[in-house]
Amino acid sequence: MIALLPSATLFEQHQIRRLYDDVTETWWFSVIDIVAALIEQPDYQAARNYWKVLKHRLAQEGSQLVTDCNRLKLPAEDGKMRETDVAKAETLLRLVQSVPSPKAEPIKLWLAKVGYERMQEMADPSLSVDRARELWLKHGRSEKWIQQRMMGQETRNKLTDYWKDHDIKEGEEFAILTNIIHQEWSGVTVKDHKAIKGRKTQNLRDHMTEAELIFTALAELSTRQIAETEQATGMPKNKVAARKGGGIAKKARLELDQKTGKPVVSGSNFLPPKKKPYTKAKKK
C-alpha cells in the first residue's frame, strides 16, 4: 500500500484512529479504538487486552473476521508509529456483533455513515471534489494550487484505471509502479521525497509545490499514453512504460532546473509551523 494517511475522528468522546489509502480509496480503522468505544473503556491497555482475548476466541471459532483484519502503523500515545490491528468498515460492522454493548447500534450507524458518504461520492464524484476543495482551502492552499492538484488527480485516476484493466493489482503493484514513475522523473523515491519535505505519513501530493504537481502529472500522463500505445499488460511491460513515462518528465525537469537554477524537487510543504512551547516569563 502507499499513500496511507493517518488521521483521527471521534465517536462520542472516544478517539478513533484511522488511515485512508488513496490508491484503493479505503478507510482502515483501529480495531482497538473501536473496541474501546464499544466497551466504554478509556484505558488503552484494558481495551487492548479485551481485543486480544476476543481475537483469540474468534480465531478458535474459525471466524473470517480475524483474517480480514490487517496490521498497519498508526501513531501511538508516545507519538511513534506502531503496528496495530486495523479493519475496514464492513469488517467492523460484523465485529460489533461479537461484543455485547449498548454502544453497538450507535457505532454501527457511525460506521455506516462513513460508508454512506463514500457511496454518495461514488454516485456523485463532485461531492468528493467539493469536500477536498473545502479542506484544502481551510489548510491555506491557493485556488491555483487546488486546480493543479485536482487536474493531477484526474490524470492519476486515468492511469490507475488503465492498470486495473491490464492485470495490475491494486495495493502493492500500484505502489511499485508509482514509485518507478516518481523516481524516474524526480530522481528520488516517494519515501525520500517525503523525507526531503520532512513528512513521514502524509500524502506526498498534498505537500507538493505547483511545479512538482505538474511534473508528476506529466510523468503519469506519459506513462499511460505509452502503455496504451504499447498495449502494456502485466507488471513487466508496465514497468517499462513507467520508466519511459517518467523519463519524459525527467528531461523536462532537468531542463527547467538548469534554466532557473532552482531544483523542482523541493523541501517546501504545506504544514503550519510548529507552535513554540509556552514558557512563563521570568520575573525581573
C-alpha atoms as one frame of an Amber mdcrd trajectory, in Angstrom:
protein
   0.000   0.000   0.000   1.012   3.564  -0.445  -0.281   6.928   0.427  -1.628
   5.836   3.795  -2.876   8.922   5.526  -3.274   8.622   9.311  -5.883  10.767
  10.951  -8.312  10.566  13.834 -12.013  11.069  14.237 -14.342  10.991  17.210
 -17.132   8.647  18.192 -18.716  10.411  21.145 -15.716  11.031  23.445 -13.584
   8.222  22.012 -10.828   8.988  19.529 -10.799   6.533  16.620  -7.531   6.389
  14.731  -7.853   5.653  11.045  -5.904   5.642   7.792  -7.039   6.427   4.295
  -5.415   4.609   1.398  -5.948   6.960  -1.536  -4.822   4.303  -4.002  -7.605
   1.836  -3.132  -9.817   4.608  -1.674 -10.319   2.651   1.559 -10.629   3.681
   5.204  -8.895   1.451   7.761  -9.930   1.912  11.415  -8.074   0.909  14.580
  -9.806  -2.194  15.930  -8.662  -1.480  19.483 -10.103   2.038  19.354 -13.461
   0.657  18.155 -13.378  -1.978  20.917 -12.579   0.725  23.481 -15.652   2.666
  22.370 -17.813  -0.469  22.435 -16.864  -1.435  25.996 -16.646   2.233  27.035
 -13.101   1.710  28.260 -10.862   4.804  28.260  -7.794   2.762  29.235  -5.968
   1.689  26.086  -4.258  -1.312  27.692  -7.559  -2.665  29.006  -9.139  -2.341
  25.557  -6.060  -3.981  24.014  -6.341  -6.949  26.398 -10.077  -7.276  25.653
  -9.373  -7.380  21.915  -6.548  -9.887  22.434  -8.908 -12.316  24.198 -11.714
 -11.703  21.699  -9.402 -12.185  18.730  -8.167 -15.479  20.169 -11.745 -16.703
  20.658 -12.773 -15.662  17.148  -9.721 -17.386  15.673 -10.553 -20.608  17.530
 -14.100 -20.398  16.146 -12.658 -20.098  12.650 -14.132 -16.623  12.160 -13.185
 -14.819   8.964 -13.148 -11.546  10.934  -9.614 -12.063  12.228  -8.363 -12.916
   8.735  -9.974  -9.765   7.352  -8.052  -7.570   9.789  -4.746  -6.046   8.748
  -1.747  -4.641  10.612  -0.677  -1.107   9.754   1.261   1.609  11.506  -0.710
   4.176  13.486   0.506   6.981  15.760   0.712   5.748  19.361   0.448   7.780
  22.557   4.207   8.341  22.538   3.966   9.852  19.050   5.734   6.947  17.366
   4.229   4.958  14.521   3.445   1.465  15.787   1.765  -1.500  14.133  -1.780
  -2.133  15.273  -4.754  -4.153  14.084  -6.965  -2.298  11.625 -10.070  -3.248
   9.672 -12.402  -1.853   7.037 -15.845  -0.569   7.987 -17.646  -3.656   6.661
 -15.451  -5.938   8.781 -16.044  -3.824  11.878 -19.798  -3.907  11.314 -19.579
  -7.701  11.693 -17.123  -7.480  14.588 -19.528  -5.289  16.579 -21.929  -8.242
  16.697 -19.380 -10.157  18.786 -19.231  -7.580  21.570 -22.261  -7.211  23.853
 -22.530  -3.457  24.269 -25.192  -0.727  24.416 -22.912   1.184  22.030 -23.168
  -1.465  19.314 -26.000   0.181  17.376 -24.617   3.757  17.617 -21.227   2.542
  16.360 -22.840   0.603  13.503 -24.707   3.740  12.476 -21.481   5.757  12.721
 -19.568   3.253  10.566 -22.433   3.056   8.098 -22.356   6.843   7.788 -18.709
   6.645   6.727 -19.657   4.109   4.065 -22.723   6.112   3.033 -20.660   9.246
   2.477 -18.321   7.204   0.309 -21.281   5.807  -1.640 -22.561   9.363  -2.150
 -19.188  10.363  -3.553 -19.130   7.360  -5.885 -22.602   8.257  -7.153 -21.752
  11.943  -7.398 -17.971  12.488  -7.642 -18.483  16.241  -7.377 -19.212  15.765
  -3.649 -15.742  14.330  -3.131 -14.240  17.183  -5.137 -16.166  19.784  -3.138
 -15.107  18.257   0.192 -11.483  18.127  -0.906 -11.581  21.736  -2.124 -13.073
  22.921   1.179 -10.417  21.047   3.141  -7.541  22.415   1.064  -8.886  25.964
   1.341  -9.052  25.584   5.112  -5.411  24.494   5.051  -4.404  27.646   3.199
  -3.975  26.325  -0.361  -4.489  28.762  -3.216  -7.143  28.263  -5.887  -4.359
  27.827  -8.446  -2.744  25.059  -6.377  -6.110  23.347  -5.826  -6.851  23.393
  -9.545  -3.483  21.804 -10.309  -3.936  19.206  -7.563  -7.321  18.201  -8.956
  -6.074  18.034 -12.540  -3.221  15.852 -11.348  -5.652  13.555  -9.542  -7.717
  13.161 -12.694  -4.575  12.183 -14.602  -3.698   9.745 -11.820  -7.167   8.172
 -11.890  -6.958   7.545 -15.645  -3.610   5.807 -15.156  -4.834   3.580 -12.320
  -7.959   2.740 -14.352  -5.655   1.527 -17.129  -3.646  -0.539 -14.641  -6.777
  -2.155 -13.216  -7.831  -3.234 -16.704  -4.402  -4.616 -17.599  -3.567  -7.138
 -14.891  -2.067  -4.787 -12.304  -3.174  -5.495  -8.738  -4.257  -2.636  -6.518
  -2.070  -2.061  -3.487   1.488  -3.350  -3.734   1.770  -3.423  -7.544   0.259
   0.074  -7.833   2.838   1.213  -5.272   5.741  -0.337  -7.181   4.775   1.278
 -10.494   4.059   4.631  -8.831   7.481   4.600  -7.211   9.178   3.756 -10.525
   7.480   6.709 -12.223   8.264   9.052  -9.353  11.905   8.054  -9.008  12.405
   8.263 -12.764  11.146  11.857 -13.121  12.291  13.297  -9.781  15.492  11.364
  -9.094  14.237  10.298  -5.639  11.844   7.668  -4.325   8.469   8.620  -2.886
   9.828   7.851   0.591  12.925  10.010   0.076  10.840  12.847  -1.376   8.702
  12.773   1.774  11.875  12.893   3.860  13.077  15.954   1.928   9.819  17.641
   2.916  10.081  16.449   6.497   6.988  14.277   6.117   6.523  10.629   7.036
   2.866   9.691   6.795   1.062  12.499   4.984   0.057  12.225   1.346   3.074
  13.498  -0.600   0.929  15.111  -3.298  -0.820  17.269  -0.722   2.577  18.797
   0.093   3.911  19.213  -3.431   4.596  22.580  -4.978   2.768  23.572  -8.154
   5.811  22.544 -10.223   6.061  19.139  -8.544   2.376  18.502  -9.210   2.797
  19.437 -12.877   5.792  17.141 -13.404   4.071  14.284 -11.557   1.052  14.682
 -13.840   3.277  14.838 -16.943   5.060  11.637 -15.897   1.787   9.793 -15.247
   0.119  11.087 -18.411   3.138   9.990 -20.461   3.179   6.594 -18.759  -0.484
   5.948 -19.567  -0.213   7.026 -23.188   2.912   4.910 -23.723   1.253   1.924
 -22.042  -1.811   2.360 -24.246   0.314   2.635 -27.399   2.347  -0.442 -26.489
  -0.722  -2.254 -25.085   1.214  -2.987 -21.927  -0.325  -5.745 -19.815   1.090
  -7.143 -16.564   3.915  -5.861 -14.400   6.984  -6.352 -16.655   5.589  -4.353
 -19.591   4.013  -1.699 -17.386   7.325  -1.244 -15.560   8.899  -0.428 -18.929
   6.113   2.064 -19.694   6.545   3.610 -16.224  10.272   4.182 -16.775   9.679
   5.673 -20.223   6.886   7.944 -18.979   8.906   9.092 -16.001  11.889   9.660
 -18.280   9.963  12.123 -20.436   9.148  14.253 -17.382  12.746  13.883 -16.167
  14.121  15.533 -19.316  11.758  18.482 -18.870  12.556  18.722 -15.155  16.333
  18.760 -15.733  15.985  21.473 -18.363  13.892  23.622 -16.041  16.355  23.056
 -13.184  19.145  24.282 -15.450  17.258  27.296 -16.850  16.064  28.573 -13.473
  18.950  27.457 -11.290  16.372  26.111  -8.835  15.560  22.429  -8.314  11.972
  21.398  -8.996  12.130  18.817  -6.209  11.581  20.979  -3.172  11.559  20.708
   0.613   8.539  23.017   0.752   5.450  21.589   2.420   2.095  22.922   3.474
   2.023  22.116   7.171   1.689  25.067   9.546   4.825  25.849  11.557   5.035
  24.200  14.939   3.947  26.355  17.823   6.644  27.255  20.285   6.115  25.730
  23.728   4.654  28.140  26.265   7.135  29.366  28.833   6.426  31.669  31.715
   8.148  34.995  31.602  10.862  35.323  34.166  10.202  37.796  36.911  12.571
  40.715  36.922
